[in-house]
């Protein structure tokens, strides 16, 4: 129970009377009467607010939340008392979230309900717990705030950001994938699976025309091809300490998970099977499966996966993958490359390449690009820029050594990882090298 503003006014009035009583003893009786009446009113008001029904509350949360995306949560408060209630509302949200709009001040008429909304943004993946709702109800005579915590508990899973999957599906439907930076080029040459015959369209090459079918139909008929299907894509996810690095609100690890999720959706739509293996402290294995339902399986496998303080052991990870994955697949190794990794990484990549097609996807810190774009105003700025250029040259030399060994490489900033992976995947499908 907490005193309200009106109670302080009453106490202030009694203090004024007490001041007069110190000057003029005739005011002493008035002071005693005022104190007695004030205590009686305060006690009655407290008793009324304590004995009246507490509002019933419910919380409606989504079944899952995407990481870093704002979502709304709806609360339901039902006032079952016979008077209108004025109250403050505070939801005890998890510390891993950021919220807007609290605390809320509400007025709820007798035997009615209110449904306030507030926005929440999840800052960490995993299972989050909402322990309860806190209410402060103003008493009938506005002398007290009745503070009560309601055990309204909720749980919600925070997944990698699957909003990009919905955006991809929408743009793919409208053939506007170029808005995301994804390039779908016309396929030519060998390594294509026949899909169907259709009427000739402007832009079709002469090689696509089926002359026998055209003669039978008395109009130009073209062959339509599709990407090879029933292939396998395996993600090798580095969960080491470097993946904890941050350039924005999300860590490199979270950006990587978002990219995995989007490419999983794309590969499954292409008819391929997708699997995942993680290493460096958080070892998980998800065998490759086909079908759009595998997106949900991937979400459930990744939502609570966190990077560790361990260093990656590429050789051990490659050996374990070869034992588990016998069929040839596109193996995408996602990590944060350093030039000192070459001696350990190259043998592991060579080992994987004996059976699989390998793509190394490394995240480059955004701060490096920002340092190159920054103006040079003094000697310290010049030295900093020169050191950055030297580091990037060394990094590029490392990547060239890997490319010279026949390994495909992708080196991009975290925000460009999703689009870069999809474009490389589509290019591999078009070239039929898998």
LOMARGU-873111 format. One record per atom (N, C-alpha, C): z, x, y; residue in one letter. Coordinates in steps of 0.02 Angstrom, whole numbers, padded with zeros to 5 digits, always signed. Last residue first. Layout:
BEGIN
ZXYa...
//
This chain:
BEGIN
-02943+01379-01427x-02883+01369-01469x-02903+01352-01541x-03053+01384-01352x-03031+01448-01379x-02972+01440-01426x-03122+01286-01277x-03119+01281-01350x-03100+01348-01381x-03133+01267-01142x-03165+01327-01169x-03162+01330-01245x-03058+01152-01122x-03130+01151-01108x-03165+01209-01142x-02930+01195-01155x-02960+01143-01194x-03037+01142-01185x-02910+01289-01054x-02910+01311-01124x-02943+01259-01168x-02912+01204-00944x-02963+01256-00949x-02968+01282-01021x-02799+01129-00968x-02863+01095-00969x-02920+01145-00975x-02702+01233-00952x-02708+01196-01015x-02777+01163-01020x-02720+01268-00818x-02733+01317-00871x-02743+01283-00938x-02684+01145-00757x-02752+01172-00748x-02769+01224-00801x-02550+01137-00797x-02598+01086-00819x-02669+01112-00812x-02493+01249-00734x-02492+01244-00807x-02545+01194-00831x-02514+01218-00598x-02543+01278-00627x-02546+01274-00703x-02436+01103-00581x-02509+01099-00574x-02543+01159-00605x-02306+01160-00606x-02332+01102-00644x-02408+01099-00641x-02290+01268-00513x-02291+01279-00585x-02323+01221-00623x-02274+01260-00378x-02343+01259-00403x-02347+01265-00479x-02139+01274-00353x-02171+01210-00336x-02242+01204-00363x-02114+01410-00392x-02089+01353-00431x-02125+01288-00416x-02266+01510-00382x-02202+01489-00356x-02178+01426-00394x-02341+01599-00521x-02342+01553-00464x-02271+01541-00441x-02440+01664-00635x-02385+01688-00592x-02386+01648-00527x-02498+01668-00793x-02492+01624-00736x-02431+01646-00697x-02609+01742-00912x-02550+01745-00869x-02555+01695-00812x-02658+01777-01080x-02669+01739-01018x-02604+01737-00978x-02685+01932-01153x-02637+01878-01144x-02653+01843-01078x-02753+02048-01177x-02782+01986-01201x-02736+01927-01195x-02704+02160-01118x-02689+02153-01189x-02716+02087-01217x-02732+02139-00987x-02774+02187-01023x-02763+02184-01098x-02626+02056-00953x-02693+02027-00959x-02740+02073-00998x-02525+02153-00949x-02520+02099-00997x-02589+02067-01008x-02568+02232-00845x-02558+02262-00910x-02557+02208-00964x-02563+02137-00743x-02628+02163-00764x-02624+02198-00832x-02425+02120-00729x-02465+02064-00754x-02534+02088-00777x-02393+02246-00676x-02365+02225-00740x-02406+02168-00771x-02461+02239-00556x-02481+02290-00605x-02454+02273-00674x-02389+02138-00494x-02458+02125-00512x-02484+02176-00563x-02269+02208-00474x-02270+02148-00516x-02340+02133-00539x-02311+02306-00385x-02284+02326-00450x-02285+02267-00499x-02347+02223-00279x-02398+02265-00311x-02375+02287-00380x-02222+02168-00248x-02275+02124-00273x-02331+02164-00306x-02155+02284-00202x-02130+02247-00261x-02185+02203-00291x-02232+02315-00091x-02227+02363-00146x-02204+02328-00209x-02208+02203-00011x-02276+02217-00034x-02276+02265-00093x-02070+02220+00011x-02095+02161-00024x-02165+02172-00051x-02070+02339+00084x-02036+02337+00019x-02059+02277-00022x-02138+02296+00199x-02167+02348+00157x-02136+02349+00087x-02046+02203+00249x-02112+02180+00228x-02146+02232+00182x-01939+02288+00278x-01930+02233+00231x-01997+02208+00205x-01995+02371+00374x-01972+02400+00310x-01965+02345+00257x-02019+02276+00475x-02075+02313+00446x-02056+02343+00378x-01890+02236+00507x-01938+02187+00480x-01996+02221+00445x-01841+02356+00557x-01811+02327+00498x-01857+02275+00466x-01919+02374+00672x-01926+02420+00616x-01898+02391+00552x-01978+02210+00727x-01942+02273+00735x-01951+02315+00672x-02058+02103+00701x-02035+02112+00770x-02000+02178+00781x-02174+02023+00609x-02140+02088+00612x-02123+02103+00685x-02160+01857+00539x-02184+01905+00589x-02143+01969+00588x-02187+01813+00365x-02142+01819+00423x-02170+01869+00474x-02263+01815+00252x-02287+01776+00308x-02246+01783+00371x-02187+01890+00165x-02253+01916+00185x-02279+01879+00246x-02076+01807+00149x-02067+01872+00180x-02133+01902+00203x-02132+01701+00079x-02107+01690+00148x-02098+01755+00185x-02158+01760-00042x-02214+01737-00001x-02193+01727+00071x-02024+01784-00079x-02071+01839-00074x-02131+01820-00030x-01964+01659-00088x-01942+01704-00034x-01990+01763-00025x-02009+01604-00204x-02041+01582-00142x-02023+01628-00084x-02028+01705-00346x-01983+01679-00294x-02022+01662-00231x-02127+01651-00479x-02119+01700-00425x-02077+01668-00370x-02121+01626-00651x-02106+01599-00584x-02094+01656-00535x-02248+01634-00775x-02191+01665-00741x-02183+01635-00671x-02313+01607-00926x-02304+01573-00862x-02240+01599-00830x-02428+01663-01038x-02366+01682-01006x-02363+01650-00937x-02498+01599-01180x-02500+01594-01107x-02432+01611-01079x-02584+01635-01329x-02522+01642-01289x-02538+01637-01215x-02627+01573-01484x-02652+01585-01417x-02593+01582-01369x-02560+01653-01633x-02566+01599-01584x-02604+01622-01522x-02555+01765-01716x-02568+01699-01746x-02586+01646-01694x-02542+01877-01639x-02571+01885-01706x-02588+01818-01738x-02472+01844-01527x-02545+01840-01523x-02578+01850-01591x-02340+01874-01555x-02361+01803-01553x-02437+01797-01557x-02349+02014-01543x-02329+01983-01606x-02351+01910-01609x-02381+02030-01409x-02429+02053-01460x-02413+02020-01527x-02262+01980-01353x-02325+01944-01342x-02378+01964-01393x-02173+02079-01397x-02163+02010-01418x-02227+01969-01409x-02224+02193-01332x-02225+02189-01405x-02216+02118-01431x-02201+02148-01193x-02268+02160-01221x-02269+02159-01297x-02060+02140-01172x-02102+02080-01173x-02169+02092-01208x-02004+02266-01170x-01979+02218-01218x-02027+02159-01226x-02076+02332-01072x-02066+02366-01136x-02041+02318-01189x-02071+02240-00962x-02133+02254-00997x-02122+02284-01066x-01964+02216-00880x-01968+02178-00943x-02026+02201-00987x-01972+02276-00760x-01935+02312-00811x-01937+02277-00879x-02035+02182-00681x-02075+02237-00705x-02039+02277-00760x-01995+02014-00732x-01980+02074-00693x-02020+02132-00722x-02021+01837-00736x-02040+01904-00755x-02015+01956-00705x-01950+01709-00802x-01951+01738-00735x-01959+01813-00745x-02044+01597-00910x-01991+01644-00895x-01994+01663-00821x-02119+01524-01046x-02098+01511-00976x-02037+01554-00961x-02255+01533-01146x-02190+01566-01134x-02173+01559-01060x-02340+01432-01246x-02330+01443-01175x-02259+01470-01165x-02456+01437-01370x-02386+01453-01356x-02380+01470-01282x-02557+01337-01458x-02553+01366-01390x-02479+01375-01375x-02565+01383-01632x-02548+01338-01576x-02557+01376-01511x-02585+01380-01808x-02604+01409-01744x-02593+01359-01688x-02441+01348-01909x-02508+01330-01886x-02522+01361-01819x-02308+01390-01919x-02358+01423-01959x-02429+01409-01934x-02165+01410-01842x-02230+01382-01826x-02284+01419-01864x-02051+01482-01887x-02049+01408-01883x-02119+01378-01877x-02086+01615-01882x-02057+01589-01944x-02062+01512-01945x-02127+01628-01752x-02176+01640-01805x-02151+01613-01872x-02004+01606-01686x-02059+01558-01679x-02111+01566-01734x-01931+01720-01720x-01908+01654-01743x-01963+01602-01738x-02007+01817-01653x-02000+01820-01726x-01979+01752-01753x-01989+01780-01519x-02056+01779-01549x-02053+01778-01624x-01851+01800-01505x-01879+01733-01495x-01948+01728-01527x-01842+01938-01524x-01810+01893-01572x-01838+01822-01566x-01917+01981-01412x-01938+01999-01480x-01907+01952-01531x-01846+01935-01299x-01913+01908-01314x-01934+01922-01386x-01702+01891-01253x-01725+01936-01306x-01792+01909-01330x-01635+01877-01089x-01681+01854-01141x-01699+01909-01190x-01458+01883-01059x-01525+01912-01047x-01572+01889-01103x-01347+01748-01015x-01373+01799-01060x-01441+01824-01036x-01291+01643-00948x-01285+01709-00916x-01315+01764-00959x-01406+01501-00960x-01345+01538-00976x-01345+01606-00939x-01463+01337-00910x-01471+01409-00918x-01404+01443-00929x-01449+01187-01011x-01432+01225-00952x-01445+01299-00963x-01490+01025-01062x-01500+01096-01074x-01490+01135-01009x-01488+00890-01053x-01424+00924-01045x-01429+00999-01059x-01623+00853-01067x-01586+00829-01009x-01520+00865-00999x-01702+00892-01177x-01696+00937-01120x-01645+00917-01068x-01708+00795-01273x-01693+00863-01295x-01677+00909-01236x-01743+00682-01204x-01678+00684-01236x-01658+00754-01258x-01875+00720-01168x-01824+00707-01117x-01754+00713-01147x-01935+00725-01294x-01929+00786-01254x-01876+00778-01200x-01929+00591-01329x-01894+00641-01370x-01884+00706-01332x-02013+00539-01230x-01942+00521-01230x-01901+00570-01273x-02132+00596-01273x-02107+00611-01206x-02033+00596-01202x-02160+00541-01395x-02131+00608-01395x-02107+00629-01325x-02228+00425-01376x-02155+00419-01384x-02121+00487-01383x-02360+00461-01378x-02328+00456-01313x-02252+00449-01319x-02404+00580-01505x-02387+00513-01484x-02348+00512-01419x-02345+00714-01615x-02395+00679-01574x-02368+00612-01552x-02240+00860-01615x-02255+00792-01637x-02308+00763-01589x-02166+01014-01662x-02220+00978-01628x-02233+00910-01659x-01984+01023-01663x-02050+01032-01695x-02104+00991-01659x-01877+01098-01563x-01906+01031-01569x-01975+01040-01600x-01734+01191-01555x-01801+01188-01583x-01821+01115-01592x-01631+01296-01453x-01649+01231-01480x-01720+01233-01506x-01511+01396-01389x-01565+01395-01439x-01574+01325-01468x-01461+01470-01264x-01465+01398-01277x-01523+01387-01325x-01473+01611-01270x-01408+01578-01265x-01408+01505-01280x-01616+01634-01276x-01571+01666-01227x-01509+01624-01216x-01728+01492-01298x-01694+01553-01320x-01652+01580-01262x-01811+01348-01368x-01777+01382-01313x-01740+01442-01341x-01962+01267-01407x-01907+01310-01431x-01877+01346-01371x-02056+01120-01438x-02020+01164-01391x-01968+01205-01428x-02217+01034-01452x-02150+01054-01475x-02119+01102-01426x-02345+00915-01470x-02306+00958-01425x-02237+00971-01455x-02513+00883-01516x-02442+00881-01534x-02406+00932-01491x-02646+00796-01429x-02615+00855-01458x-02542+00841-01475x-02709+00696-01360x-02708+00692-01432x-02678+00751-01466x-02699+00693-01226x-02759+00725-01252x-02762+00722-01328x-02574+00642-01210x-02630+00598-01194x-02696+00627-01221x-02503+00757-01239x-02499+00700-01285x-02555+00651-01273x-02533+00833-01125x-02556+00855-01191x-02554+00798-01242x-02470+00757-01023x-02542+00769-01021x-02568+00787-01090x-02334+00762-01062x-02368+00697-01055x-02444+00706-01058x-02315+00900-01056x-02305+00864-01119x-02342+00797-01117x-02331+00924-00921x-02382+00948-00966x-02376+00916-01035x-02212+00861-00876x-02277+00837-00854x-02332+00860-00901x-02112+00938-00940x-02116+00866-00950x-02185+00839-00932x-02134+01066-00890x-02140+01053-00962x-02150+00978-00975x-02105+01046-00754x-02173+01064-00774x-02184+01051-00848x-01968+01018-00763x-02014+00967-00735x-02086+00982-00755x-01923+01140-00814x-01917+01079-00854x-01963+01024-00829x-01950+01223-00703x-01984+01234-00767x-01981+01173-00811x-01862+01173-00609x-01934+01168-00595x-01974+01177-00660x-01744+01210-00675x-01760+01139-00667x-01834+01129-00650x-01754+01350-00666x-01750+01318-00732x-01768+01244-00727x-01749+01375-00531x-01811+01389-00567x-01812+01355-00635x-01660+01233-00460x-01664+01300-00486x-01733+01311-00518x-01680+01136-00311x-01685+01143-00383x-01688+01216-00403x-01680+01150-00174x-01625+01113-00204x-01623+01120-00280x-01750+01313-00177x-01738+01251-00141x-01681+01215-00176x-01744+01425-00251x-01781+01430-00188x-01771+01368-00145x-01632+01503-00363x-01650+01443-00325x-01690+01462-00263x-01601+01560-00531x-01621+01573-00461x-01645+01508-00428x-01581+01542-00664x-01534+01508-00619x-01554+01516-00545x-01664+01622-00734x-01688+01554-00722x-01639+01514-00679x-01594+01736-00760x-01640+01736-00703x-01665+01666-00686x-01519+01714-00877x-01486+01710-00811x-01534+01708-00753x-01619+01613-00995x-01579+01670-00971x-01556+01663-00899x-01698+01529-01066x-01637+01500-01037x-01591+01555-01010x-01867+01510-01083x-01815+01560-01070x-01756+01526-01035x-01954+01421-01201x-01918+01415-01138x-01863+01467-01134x-02107+01397-01260x-02051+01443-01270x-02014+01449-01204x-02193+01256-01317x-02161+01288-01260x-02106+01335-01284x-02342+01232-01402x-02271+01250-01410x-02247+01283-01346x-02462+01121-01455x-02438+01158-01397x-02363+01169-01406x-02599+01096-01566x-02527+01098-01554x-02511+01144-01495x-02728+00971-01595x-02704+01040-01589x-02629+01038-01569x-02791+00849-01599x-02751+00869-01656x-02733+00943-01655x-02954+00877-01520x-02889+00845-01528x-02853+00874-01588x-03062+00938-01395x-03039+00942-01463x-02967+00916-01468x-03121+00819-01274x-03086+00881-01291x-03064+00879-01364x-03278+00736-01306x-03208+00737-01286x-03177+00804-01306x-03440+00681-01251x-03395+00724-01290x-03324+00718-01264x-03576+00575-01271x-03516+00589-01234x-03468+00628-01279x-03753+00574-01259x-03694+00587-01301x-03635+00603-01254x-03852+00442-01185x-03821+00508-01184x-03764+00513-01234x-04007+00363-01178x-03940+00362-01207x-03913+00434-01208x-04129+00271-01091x-04097+00336-01100x-04024+00328-01123x-04209+00146-01193x-04179+00169-01130x-04141+00234-01144x-04242+00097-01317x-04292+00092-01263x-04260+00104-01194x-04166+00116-01426x-04140+00069-01377x-04188+00057-01319x-04239+00211-01498x-04222+00147-01530x-04202+00095-01478x-04249+00315-01407x-04311+00283-01430x-04296+00215-01462x-04115+00349-01393x-04151+00325-01334x-04215+00288-01355x-04087+00398-01519x-04054+00336-01498x-04090+00306-01437x-04168+00513-01511x-04180+00462-01563x-04149+00396-01543x-04114+00585-01405x-04182+00559-01399x-04196+00506-01452x-03978+00590-01314x-03994+00580-01385x-04062+00545-01388x-03938+00705-01188x-03978+00646-01207x-03991+00646-01282x-03877+00823-01156x-03834+00769-01179x-03874+00709-01205x-03975+00905-01107x-03949+00921-01173x-03905+00865-01201x-03996+00861-00980x-04045+00842-01030x-04019+00855-01101x-03837+00804-00909x-03888+00855-00923x-03936+00830-00976x-03797+00677-00792x-03797+00700-00862x-03853+00752-00871x-03827+00633-00665x-03787+00693-00671x-03781+00719-00741x-03821+00461-00697x-03846+00514-00652x-03798+00573-00657x-03811+00421-00871x-03786+00416-00802x-03814+00474-00761x-03865+00327-01012x-03873+00386-00969x-03847+00372-00899x-03744+00239-01110x-03804+00240-01068x-03805+00303-01025x-03673+00326-01253x-03670+00280-01196x-03735+00285-01158x-03587+00369-01401x-03650+00363-01365x-03641+00312-01309x-03438+00475-01419x-03476+00412-01424x-03543+00420-01390x-03387+00608-01456x-03344+00550-01445x-03384+00485-01456x-03385+00768-01530x-03424+00709-01512x-03378+00648-01508x-03297+00902-01459x-03298+00851-01512x-03338+00791-01487x-03355+01066-01419x-03339+00998-01398x-03342+00952-01458x-03401+01199-01426x-03331+01184-01436x-03311+01115-01413x-03519+01246-01295x-03496+01235-01363x-03424+01212-01364x-03572+01167-01141x-03572+01219-01191x-03542+01197-01257x-03460+01092-01019x-03525+01111-01043x-03517+01159-01102x-03375+00966-00927x-03376+01013-00982x-03447+01028-01004x-03327+00955-00760x-03374+00932-00811x-03380+00986-00865x-03151+00975-00728x-03221+00994-00720x-03263+00963-00776x-03020+00927-00646x-03052+00907-00709x-03127+00918-00700x-02885+00999-00574x-02958+01000-00573x-02985+00983-00643x-02752+00950-00477x-02775+00957-00546x-02851+00949-00547x-02695+00921-00356x-02718+00989-00366x-02745+01002-00436x-02666+00792-00336x-02611+00832-00360x-02631+00906-00368x-02790+00745-00303x-02738+00740-00252x-02676+00779-00271x-02863+00752-00417x-02870+00807-00370x-02819+00804-00314x-02846+00633-00483x-02800+00687-00500x-02807+00747-00452x-02902+00506-00474x-02886+00542-00412x-02838+00600-00425x-02933+00403-00565x-02975+00463-00561x-02965+00501-00496x-02843+00303-00581x-02890+00295-00526x-02937+00354-00518x-02771+00353-00688x-02803+00287-00694x-02857+00278-00641x-02720+00468-00633x-02769+00474-00687x-02806+00408-00697x-02628+00416-00543x-02687+00449-00517x-02741+00457-00570x-02535+00361-00635x-02567+00319-00586x-02631+00351-00560x-02495+00474-00709x-02525+00417-00743x-02563+00372-00695x-02439+00552-00606x-02498+00576-00642x-02534+00518-00676x-02329+00473-00570x-02381+00486-00521x-02446+00509-00555x-02257+00477-00690x-02283+00413-00666x-02338+00423-00615x-02228+00614-00688x-02267+00585-00744x-02297+00518-00723x-02147+00630-00577x-02214+00660-00576x-02258+00633-00632x-02029+00572-00618x-02070+00536-00569x-02141+00564-00566x-01948+00643-00698x-02005+00611-00731x-02046+00570-00683x-01858+00781-00681x-01892+00733-00637x-01955+00705-00671x-01740+00781-00818x-01788+00815-00773x-01830+00762-00737x-01609+00656-00810x-01663+00691-00843x-01700+00735-00793x-01450+00605-00829x-01494+00633-00778x-01546+00677-00814x-01377+00456-00887x-01407+00520-00904x-01455+00542-00849x-01222+00380-00851x-01294+00383-00839x-01318+00453-00858x-01090+00264-00867x-01119+00328-00884x-01194+00325-00873x-00947+00188-00788x-01019+00188-00805x-01039+00259-00824x-00807+00082-00762x-00836+00145-00784x-00909+00137-00803x-00690+00024-00667x-00760+00006-00680x-00797+00070-00698x-00546+00002-00643x-00575+00045-00695x-00645+00023-00715x-00507+00004-00471x-00530-00037-00527x-00564+00008-00579x-00373+00034-00371x-00429+00066-00405x-00446+00026-00467x-00315-00020-00212x-00318-00030-00284x-00380+00003-00312x-00216-00050-00075x-00260+00000-00106x-00257-00008-00182x-00207-00159+00050x-00189-00155-00021x-00239-00109-00055x-00151-00132+00207x-00209-00122+00165x-00185-00115+00093x-00064-00245+00317x-00067-00196+00263x-00138-00192+00236x-00077-00339+00416x-00024-00288+00425x-00030-00232+00374x-00153-00455+00417x-00184-00391+00438x-00131-00338+00454x-00112-00568+00358x-00093-00560+00428x-00113-00492+00456x-00172-00546+00228x-00188-00606+00268x-00170-00599+00342x-00230-00371+00213x-00184-00426+00199x-00198-00486+00245x-00379-00298+00157x-00336-00312+00214x-00295-00375+00198x-00399-00187+00023x-00405-00256+00045x-00355-00269+00101x-00489-00062-00035x-00434-00072+00011x-00442-00140+00044x-00541-00001-00194x-00543-00053-00143x-00481-00048-00099x-00640+00103-00294x-00579+00098-00255x-00589+00047-00199x-00698+00111-00461x-00709+00089-00392x-00642+00082-00357x-00726+00247-00582x-00697+00185-00556x-00718+00171-00484x-00801+00352-00642x-00737+00331-00670x-00710+00266-00643x-00956+00387-00701x-00926+00354-00643x-00858+00325-00666x-01028+00531-00766x-00979+00478-00777x-00952+00453-00711x-01180+00597-00835x-01133+00589-00779x-01090+00527-00790x-01256+00715-00933x-01226+00649-00934x-01173+00644-00880x-01390+00809-00854x-01337+00798-00902x-01312+00727-00900x-01427+00903-00702x-01445+00864-00761x-01385+00856-00807x-01380+00881-00531x-01377+00919-00594x-01397+00872-00651x-01393+00794-00427x-01407+00865-00413x-01404+00909-00475x-01452+00633-00393x-01422+00678-00443x-01443+00750-00430x-01416+00528-00265x-01463+00580-00285x-01427+00627-00333x-01402+00359-00216x-01373+00416-00251x-01429+00464-00270x-01365+00229-00102x-01413+00277-00130x-01377+00336-00160x-01304+00061-00127x-01300+00128-00097x-01347+00175-00134x-01278-00112-00090x-01317-00058-00120x-01300+00008-00088x-01172-00255-00123x-01194-00199-00082x-01233-00148-00123x-01155-00406-00146x-01189-00357-00188x-01216-00300-00143x-01021-00525-00155x-01063-00480-00115x-01094-00429-00162x-00975-00697-00181x-00983-00628-00202x-01027-00591-00153x-00842-00820-00164x-00911-00799-00161x-00915-00726-00183x-00712-00866-00142x-00749-00887-00201x-00824-00875-00195x-00716-00839+00033x-00679-00862-00025x-00726-00887-00080x-00823-00701+00086x-00793-00768+00093x-00759-00788+00028x-00801-00538+00127x-00824-00581+00072x-00787-00647+00078x-00852-00402+00215x-00816-00465+00222x-00845-00513+00171x-00838-00223+00203x-00867-00287+00184x-00821-00344+00203x-00882-00058+00226x-00837-00110+00249x-00872-00178+00239x-00896+00084+00121x-00927+00022+00145x-00873-00027+00168x-00887+00264+00157x-00864+00201+00125x-00897+00140+00158x-01062+00279+00108x-00992+00267+00094x-00948+00296+00148x-01198+00311+00125x-01175+00243+00139x-01102+00229+00125x-01258+00414-00007x-01262+00393+00063x-01233+00323+00069x-01220+00556-00113x-01227+00484-00099x-01232+00472-00024x-01255+00669-00242x-01248+00659-00170x-01262+00586-00155x-01172+00729-00392x-01219+00686-00356x-01205+00689-00281x-01074+00791-00463x-01142+00818-00469x-01194+00777-00431x-00960+00718-00455x-00967+00773-00406x-01037+00803-00408x-00990+00540-00473x-00981+00608-00500x-00993+00661-00446x-00901+00421-00368x-00962+00446-00398x-00950+00517-00425x-00808+00301-00341x-00793+00370-00362x-00851+00397-00402x-00845+00205-00201x-00860+00217-00272x-00846+00290-00288x-00755+00101-00095x-00775+00171-00108x-00786+00179-00183x-00736-00018+00031x-00756-00004-00037x-00779+00068-00043x-00624-00119+00121x-00662-00056+00119x-00676-00041+00045x-00624-00293+00171x-00605-00236+00128x-00650-00176+00140x-00571-00454+00195x-00600-00396+00228x-00578-00335+00190x-00598-00613+00124x-00570-00546+00118x-00609-00497+00161x-00548-00782+00143x-00599-00731+00155x-00566-00662+00156x-00454-00860+00011x-00465-00840+00081x-00521-00789+00084x-00425-00880-00120x-00439-00939-00079x-00449-00923-00006x-00511-00764-00233x-00454-00790-00195x-00475-00849-00152x-00617-00704-00294x-00591-00764-00325x-00529-00792-00289x-00754-00621-00250x-00690-00639-00220x-00667-00706-00249x-00841-00501-00333x-00830-00573-00333x-00759-00586-00307x-00963-00380-00311x-00894-00397-00297x-00886-00472-00292x-01069-00264-00377x-01058-00336-00375x-00983-00349-00367x-01184-00137-00327x-01116-00158-00344x-01110-00234-00336x-01320-00036-00374x-01297-00100-00348x-01227-00115-00373x-01401+00110-00321x-01351+00081-00366x-01324+00018-00334x-01559+00191-00308x-01510+00143-00283x-01464+00119-00339x-01607+00366-00291x-01608+00301-00325x-01552+00257-00298x-01697+00512-00255x-01650+00461-00231x-01661+00395-00268x-01704+00652-00361x-01740+00594-00333x-01689+00540-00315x-01645+00755-00431x-01666+00768-00363x-01703+00711-00330x-01691+00699-00591x-01657+00750-00552x-01688+00757-00483x-01688+00525-00623x-01726+00588-00619x-01690+00637-00573x-01575+00435-00727x-01593+00457-00660x-01635+00519-00664x-01558+00288-00830x-01567+00361-00821x-01588+00374-00749x-01525+00157-00815x-01510+00189-00879x-01515+00264-00874x-01449+00128-00653x-01507+00136-00698x-01486+00169-00763x-01302+00023-00637x-01335+00088-00628x-01397+00090-00673x-01198-00084-00568x-01262-00085-00604x-01300-00021-00588x-01031-00128-00583x-01078-00077-00557x-01141-00079-00600x-00917-00253-00529x-00963-00226-00578x-01008-00175-00543x-00758-00330-00500x-00812-00285-00480x-00853-00264-00541x-00655-00454-00425x-00687-00427-00486x-00749-00387-00466x-00518-00435-00313x-00590-00449-00325x-00614-00418-00390x-00359-00493-00367x-00400-00436-00345x-00474-00452-00358x-00269-00635-00313x-00315-00604-00361x-00355-00547-00330x-00107-00599-00235x-00171-00635-00238x-00219-00599-00285x+00005-00517-00230x+00002-00569-00281x-00064-00606-00285x-00016-00431-00123x-00007-00403-00189x-00016-00456-00243x-00025-00514-00013x-00085-00476-00032x-00078-00446-00102x+00104-00570-00011x+00044-00612-00018x-00016-00572-00042x+00188-00460+00008x+00194-00500-00053x+00132-00542-00064x+00149-00420+00136x+00139-00375+00079x+00140-00415+00014x+00191-00530+00209x+00120-00513+00209x+00104-00467+00150x+00329-00522+00187x+00292-00581+00164x+00217-00566+00159x+00356-00398+00249x+00370-00407+00177x+00330-00467+00150x+00318-00422+00381x+00284-00369+00343x+00294-00378+00269x+00407-00523+00415x+00336-00537+00414x+00298-00485+00373x+00528-00450+00403x+00517-00509+00363x+00442-00525+00357x+00511-00349+00499x+00520-00332+00428x+00506-00391+00383x+00501-00429+00615x+00445-00386+00595x+00450-00367+00521x+00627-00489+00620x+00567-00531+00611x+00507-00489+00587x+00705-00373+00638x+00714-00416+00581x+00653-00459+00567x+00656-00322+00760x+00651-00281+00699x+00657-00325+00637x+00689-00429+00845x+00619-00408+00836x+00610-00368+00772x+00828-00432+00835x+00789-00490+00814x+00716-00470+00801x+00860-00307+00889x+00878-00323+00821x+00837-00382+00795x+00807-00327+01020x+00778-00274+00976x+00795-00288+00903x+00887-00426+01067x+00816-00439+01059x+00783-00388+01013x+01007-00355+01071x+01000-00413+01026x+00927-00430+01014x+00976-00260+01169x+00991-00239+01101x+00983-00296+01052x+00961-00296+01300x+00900-00298+01258x+00914-00280+01185x+01078-00268+01364x+01064-00339+01349x+01003-00346+01304x+01083-00133+01393x+01111-00155+01329x+01096-00228+01313x+00953-00050+01461x+00992-00111+01473x+01017-00137+01406x+00909+00069+01406x+00921+00065+01478x+00968+00006+01494x+00894+00045+01273x+00932+00106+01292x+00949+00105+01366x+00814-00066+01276x+00883-00073+01254x+00925-00012+01271x+00691-00015+01311x+00726-00056+01360x+00800-00063+01342x+00667+00048+01189x+00672+00088+01250x+00709+00049+01304x+00658-00060+01102x+00712-00012+01093x+00722+00031+01155x+00540-00116+01150x+00603-00154+01158x+00663-00107+01150x+00452-00015+01109x+00459-00030+01181x+00524-00067+01194x+00466-00025+00972x+00487+00037+01004x+00496+00026+01080x+00411-00149+00947x+00482-00139+00935x+00508-00076+00968x+00278-00118+00980x+00315-00168+01020x+00390-00161+01010x+00250-00026+00877x+00250-00004+00947x+00287-00052+00992x+00255-00111+00767x+00305-00058+00773x+00308-00030+00844x+00143-00188+00799x+00209-00219+00794x+00264-00167+00802x+00043-00089+00792x+00055-00125+00855x+00124-00157+00856x+00054-00057+00658x+00072-00005+00708x+00083-00037+00777x+00004-00173+00605x+00074-00156+00592x+00097-00103+00641x-00130-00167+00643x-00087-00218+00675x-00013-00203+00662x-00182-00066+00560x-00174-00054+00632x-00127-00104+00664x-00084-00057+00406x-00145-00070+00445x-00130-00062+00520x-00012+00051+00283x-00005+00010+00344x-00072+00003+00380x-00046+00031+00109x-00052+00071+00169x-00045+00026+00230x+00000+00043-00060x+00000+00000+00000x+00000+00045+00062x
//
